[in-house]
């Protein structure tokens, strides 16, 4: 019976030691291998293992020491008889992994050693593999620092897995960076060397941890009191493990994810309000039987898409910013207080990784703090909505408002916590930039798309109250004949930028926008070129128009635009005739008539005369041909006067101011819409004089132009003479008929 009891006790002790819980450690840094020398000290042999344990391990472990190779694990502690070394329970000690682990047992591999260290010590696997390789190649490696009792216990567990290791006193420089995050814990973990100056450093251990010879693996060297000669080689540098993102990245992940999920919070709040009002009331609860599916469907398929719609999402943007600021701040404080996602403290680690504690706690904090203290200031800063902080206080004083916000935040936090687990903790063996960094980039891109990158994104404003700066060119645009283009066709000309901006369809688009603005402003309201100001003016503060007069737009009437378009069209047509006549005197008439027809048809369309276009255009073409003769002579006189190259005959003509006045009077009478001189133009380059100068027009000469003008004058006089004769004849006939009728 006694043997059976001892057997069960030994088996229980072995199993509990082998599977004892370990403390997860930070993986933000990778340990730098430490050099060593042979150690001197007396040994204490560990108690022999029971037959039960040996049998169990022979049955289950393929990496056992083969029979006949002997016991190579040796004692657990070095320098145990050194009276200068304190061995109190809380004194710091190191665990060294020796190369005898691989030299005395060929079945021990780097992978097996690394997995054993990772399991027993809680060390990251990639760190453990590097240290195992360093121990195999360089003689030993320092696995880390623990209290004396904990180091002995963990060393025993490693030896039970056939790893040859030793526990040695603490030495400056022997601490491991992967344990540095938990230096202040009192649960047996590492103490930082620079923070624990009360411990004396043993000279032998100091020498051991500062030089790098290979350890002498014989038992005689373990009991010797001499040390090997130091080596001057430099240990190889090891890059720190960085699969876990740094604290700023973790805070950014929490903030951006919270901002991205903010439009869904009102849907959760709606469901909570329905439950909050319905469940306590028996009658309402009975009335809602069978209707919960409808409520959930409405929140999911109707309300949620509306909340993520462009204009609504833009309206929620200040709330998203407030939530992101509060969530990131609260998480950062909790993260720093707990020591990060891989805290060595079991209780703190549990707090960080439990959704209903960490997620709901942060969510509830955001639900209370953000609406009460963040939404108002953010709206005032971002949207210029003065007095919004006070208004938010009124809103939060409404019954159930704070309760609904806190409950919604708690539920949302509990949902988001599992989604952020891997981005926050990283993936073992994968650099954080390839996983957490990519996740942050994706969330940031989605955030930009939801609030800025979609069509129709922006604050909701009434139709016609806002014109985008990119649409200003379209609103103030007319159709104009482009003389300078290769195609020489009708295009849209922007009066705002004074340039051609595209095909004639753009003008129709701009006129539709302008008409919408005219309809909106009929009631005395103003149109802004800033969407934010339009939103504030229409929904919050009408005094915005007095504070920002520079952003108020003046929309020209349809009649003014039509008049300007007709003026430009006739002016451009005149210039086209003059330029074509200058290029080809014989063929210009037939060529430019086709162009003039297109120009004048456009004029008729803008005058809303859909019928008789060809007849009207033909009449206007003949009229322009006569007017262009006067314009040609007038421009030729001004050109020769400015160049000072006139002949005697031309000089006498130039000095005849009556001729110039007659020409100007004739042009203004026949085509009052035409802009003749650059001094009269409202828009740059819209006059005949400016366009001819830009085209480098020289004219056919004053003499030839004068002959044409004399022909026009002669035709005018002939037509006037015949008209007078016809009037006289008609009058005489009418008088004769009248007299005849009176005589009867």
C-alpha positions in Angstrom: 0.0 0.0 0.0 2.9 2.3 0.9 4.5 1.6 -2.5 1.3 2.4 -4.3 1.0 5.7 -2.5 4.5 6.7 -3.3 4.0 5.7 -6.9 0.9 7.9 -7.2 2.6 10.8 -5.4 5.6 10.7 -7.7 3.5 10.5 -10.8 1.3 13.4 -9.7 4.3 15.6 -8.9 6.0 14.8 -12.3 2.8 15.6 -14.3 2.1 18.8 -12.4 5.7 20.0 -12.8 5.8 19.2 -16.5 2.5 21.0 -17.3 2.8 23.8 -14.8 1.5 27.2 -16.1 4.0 29.6 -17.3 3.9 33.4 -17.6 3.8 34.7 -21.2 6.5 37.1 -21.9 6.9 40.2 -24.0 8.3 39.6 -27.5 9.1 43.1 -28.3 12.9 42.6 -28.0 15.0 39.6 -28.9 17.8 38.6 -26.4 21.4 39.2 -27.3 23.5 36.0 -26.8 25.9 36.4 -23.9 29.5 35.0 -24.0 30.8 32.7 -21.3 33.7 30.8 -19.8 34.0 27.6 -17.8 32.5 27.9 -14.4 34.0 27.0 -11.1 32.1 25.7 -8.1 30.9 22.8 -6.1 27.8 20.9 -7.2 24.8 19.5 -5.6 23.3 16.5 -7.4 19.6 16.6 -7.9 17.6 13.8 -6.3 17.3 10.7 -8.4 14.2 10.3 -10.4 11.7 7.6 -9.6 11.3 4.5 -11.7 7.8 5.6 -12.4 8.9 8.9 -14.0 11.7 7.2 -16.0 9.3 4.6 -17.3 6.8 7.3 -18.3 9.3 9.4 -20.1 10.8 6.4 -21.9 7.4 5.5 -23.1 6.3 9.0 -24.4 9.6 10.9 -25.2 11.4 10.1 -28.4 14.3 12.4 -27.4 15.4 10.3 -24.3 19.1 9.6 -23.7 19.8 6.3 -25.3 20.7 3.4 -22.9 24.4 3.3 -22.0 25.1 7.0 -22.5 24.8 7.7 -18.8 23.5 10.7 -16.9 24.7 13.9 -18.5 22.3 16.5 -17.1 24.5 17.1 -14.0 23.7 19.3 -11.0 21.1 22.1 -11.2 23.2 24.8 -9.6 26.8 26.1 -9.9 28.7 27.9 -7.1 26.3 26.5 -4.6 29.1 26.4 -1.9 30.2 30.0 -2.5 29.3 31.8 0.8 29.6 35.2 -0.9 26.5 34.5 -3.0 23.1 35.1 -1.3 20.5 32.4 -2.0 17.4 34.0 -0.6 14.1 33.1 -2.2 13.8 36.5 -4.0 17.5 36.8 -5.1 17.9 37.0 -8.9 19.6 34.1 -10.7 20.2 33.1 -14.3 19.5 29.9 -16.2 22.3 28.9 -18.6 21.7 26.4 -21.4 24.9 24.3 -22.1 26.1 22.8 -25.3 26.2 19.4 -23.5 22.5 19.3 -24.3 23.4 18.5 -27.9 26.9 17.0 -27.5 25.8 14.1 -25.1 22.5 13.3 -26.8 22.4 13.3 -30.6 18.6 13.1 -30.6 18.2 16.6 -29.1 17.5 19.0 -31.9 17.4 22.8 -32.1 13.6 22.6 -32.6 13.0 20.3 -29.7 15.2 22.5 -27.4 13.4 25.7 -28.5 10.0 24.3 -28.0 10.9 23.0 -24.6 12.2 26.5 -23.5 9.2 28.1 -25.0 6.8 25.8 -23.2 8.5 25.8 -19.8 9.8 29.5 -19.7 7.2 31.2 -21.8 9.9 32.4 -24.1 9.0 33.3 -27.7 9.9 30.4 -29.9 12.1 32.4 -32.3 14.1 33.7 -29.3 14.4 30.2 -27.9 15.6 28.9 -31.3 18.3 31.6 -31.5 19.5 30.9 -28.0 19.5 27.1 -28.5 21.6 27.6 -31.7 24.0 29.9 -29.8 24.4 27.4 -27.0 25.2 24.6 -29.5 27.7 26.7 -31.4 29.3 28.8 -28.6 29.1 26.6 -25.5 26.2 28.1 -23.6 23.6 30.8 -23.7 21.8 32.7 -20.9 18.0 32.1 -21.1 17.0 34.8 -18.7 16.7 36.0 -15.0 14.4 34.8 -12.3 14.3 34.6 -8.5 16.3 31.9 -7.0 13.4 29.6 -6.2 11.8 30.1 -9.6 15.1 29.6 -11.4 15.7 26.3 -9.6 12.1 25.2 -10.3 12.3 26.1 -14.0 15.8 24.6 -14.4 14.5 21.4 -13.0 11.7 21.3 -15.5 14.1 21.9 -18.3 16.4 19.1 -17.0 13.4 16.8 -16.9 13.1 17.4 -20.7 16.8 16.4 -21.1 18.2 19.9 -21.5 21.5 20.4 -19.7 21.2 23.7 -17.9 22.6 25.4 -14.8 21.4 28.0 -12.4 24.0 30.6 -11.6 24.0 33.8 -9.4 22.9 37.1 -10.9 25.4 39.1 -12.9 25.3 42.6 -14.5 24.5 42.2 -18.2 22.8 38.8 -17.8 19.2 40.0 -18.0 17.2 39.3 -21.1 15.3 42.0 -23.1 12.4 39.7 -23.6 11.7 39.9 -19.8 12.3 43.6 -19.5 8.6 44.6 -19.7 7.8 42.8 -16.4 10.7 44.0 -14.3 8.4 45.3 -11.5 6.4 42.1 -11.0 6.9 40.2 -7.8 5.7 36.8 -9.0 9.2 35.3 -9.5 10.0 36.9 -12.8 13.2 38.8 -13.7 14.5 41.9 -11.9 16.5 44.3 -14.1 20.1 44.6 -13.4 20.3 48.3 -13.3 17.3 48.5 -10.9 18.7 46.0 -8.3 22.0 47.4 -7.2 21.7 45.8 -3.7 23.0 42.5 -5.0 26.7 41.7 -5.0 28.2 40.5 -8.2 30.3 37.4 -8.0 33.6 37.8 -9.8 33.4 34.3 -11.3 29.9 34.8 -12.6 30.9 38.3 -13.9 33.7 36.7 -15.8 31.4 33.9 -17.0 28.9 36.3 -18.5 31.4 38.7 -20.1 33.6 36.3 -22.1 33.0 33.6 -24.6 35.1 30.4 -24.5 33.4 27.0 -24.9 32.5 25.3 -21.7 34.5 22.3 -20.7 31.9 19.5 -20.8 33.7 17.0 -18.6 32.7 16.5 -14.9 36.3 17.4 -13.9 35.9 20.9 -15.3 32.6 21.4 -13.4 34.4 20.7 -10.0 37.6 22.6 -10.9 38.3 26.0 -9.2 40.0 27.5 -12.2 38.5 29.3 -15.1 39.3 29.2 -18.8 41.1 32.0 -20.6 38.8 34.7 -21.9 38.1 35.1 -25.5 38.2 38.4 -27.2 35.7 37.6 -29.9 32.6 39.7 -30.2 29.2 38.0 -29.9 27.0 38.1 -33.0 24.2 40.6 -33.0 20.7 39.2 -33.0 17.8 41.2 -34.2 15.0 41.6 -31.7 11.7 39.8 -32.4 9.1 42.2 -33.6 6.0 40.3 -34.5 4.1 42.4 -31.9 3.3 45.9 -32.9 4.6 48.8 -30.7 2.3 50.8 -28.5 1.6 53.7 -30.9 0.5 51.2 -33.6 -1.8 49.4 -31.1 -3.3 52.7 -30.1 -3.8 53.7 -33.7 -5.5 50.3 -34.4 -8.0 50.9 -31.5 -8.7 54.5 -32.6 -9.2 53.9 -36.3 -11.3 50.8 -35.8 -13.5 52.7 -33.3 -13.9 55.6 -35.8 -14.7 53.2 -38.6 -17.4 51.5 -36.5 -18.9 54.7 -35.1 -21.8 54.9 -37.8 -23.0 51.6 -36.5 -23.4 52.8 -32.9 -26.7 54.5 -33.5 -28.1 51.2 -34.8 -27.0 49.5 -31.6 -28.4 52.3 -29.6 -31.8 52.0 -31.4 -31.9 48.3 -30.5 -31.0 49.0 -26.9 -33.7 51.7 -26.6 -36.3 49.3 -28.0 -35.3 46.7 -25.4 -35.0 49.2 -22.6 -38.5 50.5 -23.2 -40.2 47.3 -24.2 -38.9 44.7 -21.7 -40.1 46.4 -18.4 -43.6 47.1 -19.9 -45.7 43.9 -20.0 -48.2 45.3 -22.5 -45.5 46.6 -24.9 -43.6 43.3 -24.5 -46.8 41.4 -25.5 -47.4 43.7 -28.4 -43.9 43.1 -29.7 -44.2 39.4 -29.7 -43.3 38.2 -33.2 -42.0 41.7 -34.2 -38.4 41.4 -33.0 -37.3 40.0 -36.3 -38.7 43.0 -38.0 -37.0 45.4 -35.6 -33.6 43.6 -36.1 -34.1 43.6 -39.9 -34.9 47.3 -39.9 -31.8 48.1 -37.9 -29.5 45.9 -40.0 -30.8 46.4 -43.5 -32.3 49.8 -43.4 -30.9 51.9 -40.6 -27.2 50.7 -40.8 -26.8 51.4 -44.6 -28.3 54.8 -44.1 -25.8 55.6 -41.3 -22.9 54.6 -43.6 -24.3 56.8 -46.5 -22.0 59.5 -47.6 -23.8 62.6 -46.2 -24.9 60.9 -43.0 -21.3 59.5 -42.4 -19.9 63.0 -42.9 -22.4 64.3 -40.3 -21.2 61.6 -37.9 -17.5 62.4 -38.6 -17.0 64.6 -35.4 -18.5 61.9 -33.3 -16.1 59.4 -34.9 -13.2 61.7 -34.1 -14.3 62.1 -30.5 -14.7 58.3 -30.1 -11.3 57.6 -31.6 -9.6 60.1 -29.3 -11.2 58.7 -26.2 -10.8 55.1 -27.1 -7.1 55.5 -28.0 -6.4 57.4 -24.8 -8.2 54.9 -22.5 -6.6 51.9 -24.2 -3.1 53.5 -24.0 -3.5 54.1 -20.3 -4.7 50.6 -19.6 -2.0 49.1 -21.9 0.8 51.0 -20.1 -0.6 50.1 -16.7 -0.9 46.4 -17.4 2.4 46.1 -19.2 1.2 45.3 -22.7 -0.7 42.5 -24.4 1.8 39.9 -23.2 2.0 41.0 -19.6 3.8 38.5 -17.3 1.2 39.0 -14.6 -1.5 36.4 -15.1 -4.2 38.6 -13.7 -3.3 41.7 -15.8 -2.9 39.5 -18.9 -6.4 38.1 -18.3 -7.8 41.6 -18.0 -6.3 42.6 -21.3 -7.5 39.5 -23.1 -11.0 39.3 -21.8 -13.6 40.9 -24.1 -16.2 41.6 -21.4 -13.6 43.3 -19.2 -11.2 45.1 -21.6 -13.5 45.6 -24.6 -16.7 46.5 -22.7 -14.7 48.6 -20.2 -13.2 50.8 -22.9 -16.4 50.9 -24.8 -18.4 52.0 -21.8 -15.8 54.6 -21.0 -16.0 56.0 -24.6 -19.8 55.9 -24.4 -19.8 58.1 -21.3 -16.8 60.4 -21.9 -17.1 61.1 -25.7 -20.7 62.4 -25.8 -20.4 64.4 -22.7 -17.0 66.0 -23.2 -15.6 65.3 -26.7 -18.4 65.7 -29.3 -19.2 69.3 -28.6 -15.6 70.7 -28.7 -14.8 68.6 -31.8 -17.8 69.9 -33.7 -16.9 73.5 -32.7 -13.4 73.0 -33.9 -14.0 71.0 -37.1 -17.3 72.5 -38.2 -17.3 75.9 -36.5 -20.6 75.2 -34.9 -20.5 77.6 -32.0 -22.3 76.6 -28.8 -22.3 72.9 -29.7 -20.8 71.9 -26.4 -23.8 73.4 -24.5 -26.2 71.8 -26.9 -24.6 68.4 -26.3 -25.1 68.9 -22.6 -28.8 69.4 -23.2 -29.0 66.3 -25.3 -27.2 64.2 -22.8 -29.6 65.3 -20.1 -32.5 63.7 -21.9 -33.7 60.5 -20.1 -31.9 57.4 -21.2 -29.3 59.3 -23.3 -26.3 58.6 -21.2 -27.5 55.1 -20.3 -28.0 54.3 -24.0 -24.5 55.7 -25.0 -22.8 53.7 -22.2 -24.6 50.5 -23.1 -24.0 50.9 -26.8 -20.3 51.5 -26.2 -20.0 48.4 -23.9 -21.6 46.2 -26.5 -19.6 47.6 -29.4 -16.4 47.2 -27.4 -17.1 43.6 -26.6 -17.7 43.0 -30.3 -14.6 44.8 -31.5 -12.2 43.3 -28.9 -12.0 39.8 -30.6 -11.6 41.4 -34.0 -8.5 43.3 -32.8 -6.9 40.4 -31.0 -4.5 39.3 -33.7 -3.7 42.8 -35.1 -2.9 43.9 -31.5 -0.8 40.8 -30.5 0.7 40.0 -33.9 1.4 36.6 -35.4 4.4 34.6 -34.1 7.2 34.5 -36.7 5.7 37.3 -38.8 7.0 40.8 -38.6 4.3 43.2 -37.3 4.5 45.4 -40.3 3.3 42.5 -42.5 0.3 41.8 -40.4 -0.6 44.6 -37.9 0.8 47.2 -40.3 -1.3 45.9 -43.2 -4.4 45.8 -40.9 -3.8 49.4 -39.9 -3.4 50.5 -43.5 -6.6 48.7 -44.5 -8.6 50.2 -41.7 -7.2 53.6 -42.5 -8.2 53.2 -46.1 -11.7 52.1 -45.2 -11.9 55.1 -42.9 -11.0 57.5 -45.7 -13.4 55.8 -48.1 -16.3 56.0 -45.6 -15.9 59.7 -44.7 -14.2 61.2 -47.7 -13.5 59.0 -50.7 -17.0 58.2 -52.0 -19.3 60.0 -54.4 -21.9 62.0 -52.5 -19.8 62.2 -49.4 -20.3 65.4 -47.5 -22.5 67.2 -45.1 -26.2 67.3 -46.1 -27.1 70.7 -47.5 -30.2 71.9 -49.4 -30.1 71.7 -53.2 -28.7 74.9 -54.6 -27.2 76.2 -51.4 -23.6 75.1 -52.2 -21.5 75.1 -55.3 -18.3 73.1 -55.3 -15.2 75.1 -56.3 -14.7 72.7 -59.2 -18.2 73.6 -60.5 -17.8 77.3 -60.5 -16.4 77.3 -64.0 -19.5 75.4 -65.2 -22.0 77.7 -63.5 -20.7 80.9 -65.2 -20.2 79.5 -68.7 -21.5 80.2 -72.2 -21.2 78.7 -75.6 -18.5 80.3 -77.8 -16.8 79.7 -81.1 -13.2 78.8 -80.5 -11.2 80.4 -83.3 -7.9 79.1 -81.9 -8.8 75.4 -81.8 -7.9 73.2 -84.7 -11.4 72.0 -85.1 -12.8 75.6 -84.9 -16.0 74.5 -83.2 -18.5 75.6 -80.6 -17.2 74.9 -77.1 -18.0 75.8 -73.5 -16.3 79.0 -72.3 -16.0 79.8 -68.6 -16.5 83.4 -67.7 -15.0 82.7 -64.2 -11.7 81.4 -65.5 -11.9 83.1 -68.9 -10.9 80.0 -70.8 -12.4 77.2 -72.8 -13.2 74.2 -70.6 -14.7 71.5 -72.9 -17.5 70.5 -75.1 -20.9 72.3 -75.3 -22.5 69.7 -73.0 -20.6 71.2 -70.1 -22.5 74.5 -70.6 -25.8 72.7 -70.3 -24.6 71.0 -67.1 -23.5 74.3 -65.6 -26.8 76.0 -66.5 -28.7 73.3 -64.6 -26.6 73.9 -61.5 -27.1 77.7 -61.8 -30.8 77.4 -62.2 -30.9 75.3 -59.0 -29.1 78.0 -57.2 -31.3 80.7 -58.5 -34.4 78.8 -57.3 -32.8 78.4 -53.8 -31.8 82.1 -53.5 -35.3 83.5 -54.5 -36.3 83.5 -50.8 -33.3 85.8 -49.9 -30.9 83.0 -48.9 -27.3 83.0 -50.0 -25.2 80.4 -51.8 -21.8 79.4 -50.4 -18.7 77.9 -52.1 -18.0 76.0 -48.9 -20.1 73.0 -48.0 -19.4 73.3 -44.3 -20.6 76.9 -44.2 -23.7 76.0 -46.2 -24.5 73.3 -43.6 -23.9 75.6 -40.7 -25.9 78.4 -42.3 -28.9 76.3 -43.1 -29.1 74.1 -40.0 -27.3 75.9 -37.2 -26.5 79.6 -37.5 -27.9 82.0 -40.1 -25.3 84.6 -39.1 -22.7 82.6 -40.9 -23.3 84.8 -44.0 -22.2 87.9 -42.1 -19.1 86.2 -40.7 -17.9 84.8 -44.0 -18.9 87.2 -46.8 -15.9 86.1 -48.9 -17.5 82.7 -49.4 -20.8 83.9 -50.7 -21.4 83.5 -54.4 -23.3 85.8 -56.8 -25.1 83.9 -59.5 -25.7 85.8 -62.7 -29.2 85.8 -64.1 -30.1 83.7 -67.2 -30.8 86.8 -69.2 -27.3 88.3 -68.4 -25.6 85.0 -69.5 -27.7 84.9 -72.7 -26.7 88.5 -73.5 -23.1 87.8 -72.9 -23.2 84.7 -75.0 -24.8 86.4 -77.9 -22.2 89.2 -77.7 -19.4 86.8 -77.7 -20.9 84.8 -80.6 -21.3 87.7 -82.9 -17.9 89.1 -82.0 -16.3 85.7 -82.7 -18.2 85.4 -85.9 -16.9 88.8 -87.1 -13.3 87.8 -86.2 -13.7 84.5 -88.1 -14.8 86.4 -91.2 -11.8 88.8 -91.0 -9.3 86.0 -90.4 -10.6 83.9 -93.3 -10.7 86.8 -95.6 -7.1 87.6 -94.8 -6.0 84.0 -95.4 -7.9 83.4 -98.6 -9.7 86.3 -100.2 -11.3 84.2 -103.0 -12.5 81.1 -101.1 -13.1 82.6 -97.6 -16.8 83.5 -98.2 -17.9 79.9 -98.8 -15.7 78.5 -96.0 -16.6 80.8 -93.2 -20.3 80.7 -94.1 -20.4 77.1 -92.7 -18.7 78.2 -89.5 -20.9 81.3 -89.2 -24.0 79.1 -89.6 -23.0 77.0 -86.6 -22.3 80.1 -84.5 -25.6 81.8 -85.4 -27.6 78.6 -85.0 -26.3 78.6 -81.4 -27.4 82.2 -81.0 -30.9 81.3 -82.2 -31.0 78.3 -79.8 -30.1 80.5 -76.8 -32.8 83.0 -77.9 -35.3 80.0 -77.7 -36.3 80.2 -81.4 -36.4 76.6 -82.5 -38.0 77.3 -85.9 -36.6 79.2 -88.9 -33.0 78.8 -87.8 -31.6 78.7 -91.4 -33.5 81.7 -92.5 -32.4 83.8 -89.5 -28.8 82.6 -89.8 -28.6 83.4 -93.5 -29.9 86.9 -92.8 -27.4 87.4 -90.0 -24.5 86.1 -92.2 -25.3 88.7 -94.9 -25.5 91.3 -92.2 -22.2 90.4 -90.7 -20.5 90.4 -94.0 -21.4 94.0 -94.4 -20.5 94.9 -90.9 -17.1 93.2 -91.2 -16.2 95.5 -94.1 -16.7 98.4 -91.7 -14.7 96.6 -89.0 -11.9 95.7 -91.4 -11.5 99.3 -92.5 -11.7 100.6 -88.9 -9.1 98.1 -87.7 -6.8 98.8 -90.7 -6.9 102.5 -89.9 -6.0 101.9 -86.3 -3.2 99.4 -87.3 -1.6 101.7 -89.8 -1.8 104.6 -87.4 -0.1 102.7 -84.6 2.7 101.4 -87.0 3.3 104.9 -88.5 3.7 103.5 -92.0 0.8 105.2 -93.8 1.1 106.7 -97.3 0.0 110.2 -98.1 -3.5 109.0 -99.1 -3.8 106.7 -96.1 -2.6 109.6 -93.8 -5.3 111.8 -95.1 -7.9 109.1 -94.5 -6.5 108.5 -91.0 -6.9 112.2 -90.2 -10.5 112.1 -91.2 -12.1 111.5 -87.8 -15.6 111.7 -89.4 -14.9 108.4 -91.2 -14.0 106.7 -88.0 -17.1 108.0 -86.3 -19.2 106.9 -89.2 -17.7 103.4 -89.1 -18.3 103.0 -85.3 -21.8 104.4 -85.7 -22.6 101.9 -88.5 -21.2 99.0 -86.6 -23.0 99.8 -83.3 -26.3 100.3 -85.3 -26.1 97.1 -87.2 -24.7 94.9 -84.4 -25.1 96.5 -80.9 -24.1 93.2 -79.2 -20.6 93.2 -80.8 -17.7 94.2 -78.6 -15.3 96.3 -80.8 -12.4 97.5 -78.6 -10.4 95.9 -75.9 -11.3 98.8 -73.6 -15.0 97.8 -73.8 -14.6 94.1 -73.1 -16.0 92.7 -69.9 -13.9 89.5 -70.1 -10.3 89.3 -71.2 -9.9 88.6 -75.0 -13.6 89.0 -75.8 -13.3 91.9 -78.2 -12.6 92.1 -81.9 -9.5 94.2 -81.4 -8.0 91.7 -78.8 -8.6 88.6 -81.0 -7.2 90.2 -84.1 -4.1 91.3 -82.2 -3.7 87.8 -80.8 -4.0 86.2 -84.2 -1.4 88.7 -85.7 -3.9 90.1 -88.3 -2.4 92.6 -90.7 -5.4 93.3 -92.9 -5.6 93.7 -96.7 -4.6 97.4 -96.6 -6.5 100.6 -96.1 -7.0 101.3 -99.8 -8.6 97.9 -100.5 -10.7 98.1 -97.3 -11.8 101.6 -98.3 -13.0 100.4 -101.7 -15.1 97.7 -100.0 -16.6 100.3 -97.7 -17.4 102.7 -100.5 -19.3 99.8 -102.2 -21.3 99.2 -99.0 -22.0 102.9 -98.7 -23.1 103.0 -102.3 -25.4 100.0 -101.8 -26.8 101.6 -98.7 -27.5 104.9 -100.6 -29.0 103.0 -103.5 -31.2 101.0 -101.2 -32.2 104.1 -99.3 -33.0 105.9 -102.5 -35.2 103.1 -103.8 -36.8 102.8 -100.4 -37.7 106.5 -100.4 -39.1 106.3 -103.9 -41.2 103.3 -102.9 -42.5 105.1 -99.8 -43.3 108.2 -102.0 -45.1 106.1 -104.6 -47.0 104.2 -101.9 -47.9 107.4 -100.2 -49.1 109.1 -103.4 -51.1 106.1 -104.3 -52.7 106.0 -100.9 -53.6 109.7 -101.1 -55.1 109.3 -104.6 -57.3 106.5 -103.5 -58.3 108.4 -100.4 -59.2 111.5 -102.5 -61.2 109.4 -105.0 -63.2 107.8 -102.2 -64.0 111.2 -100.6 -65.1 112.6 -103.9 -67.8 110.0 -104.2 
